[in-house]
Amino acid sequence: MKNLPWHTKLVLALLAFLPLYFAIAAFGTKIGLWGWPTGLMALTFGGGVILLGIVAVAALISLILGVIAKPRRNVVLGAAIIGLLIPGAVFVMFTAARGTAADNPIHDVATDTADPPAFSAETLAARAEAEANPLSDYQTPLGELALYEGVEPELAIKSHAQIITDRYANLAPLPLAGASRADAVAAVAAAMGNMGFNDIRTDAASGTVEGVAETFWFGFKDDVVARIGENEIDFRSVSRVGRSDLGANAERIAELRQRVAGQIGQR
């Protein structure tokens, strides 16, 4: 290490700082040091992109200096190439995330778009305390909702119900297939527990089960409810913050549905 040129040491130092920077941005958000707009938008997608650019420029300069140096040293060239590849890979991930957000423009998904499962007063209070997004009417076009102000014209005319039908066509209620309401409630609660949900609450009388899913990195919380009816189970998952959920709520419902189906013997 001592014998490496200054530019290689700089590249290695920047590469070591990258994961630390992104970890601070994420976990600072999770433990409440700053809000998600700061942690995700300002630090990750704002400052993070600038930092990646600095690493890439430093690596490019190091690569040029390494090529013209006599004799050439493989360790110098290798460090420079890695310093270019890592920022490039992260840039690709960020670009893919933007594309995923465009493909999943909403953050509230349910298997019943005509009558989505409702949350309890406790969950609504928790959302209010967290200053979460308001729950939207599924029949109102996005362009009429404050959260979606400025959304693209082709989306502005569509409601949550239309978007869910168009983009998550595979989501459907889970038939009870002879299972009792009590068994279904227990199965949903167990599945939520196995998926790592917090604050799981059951109401056998109304046939509802609620839980909170939290992401590991930023600590984003999504509220989930299952409604057990006479013949089927409907699911709903809603993010507390953000306009797009990157498809997380639909994926969560699909996994929860599959787990419950396995427990009540239904596919």
Disulfide bonds with the S-S distance in Angstrom:
none
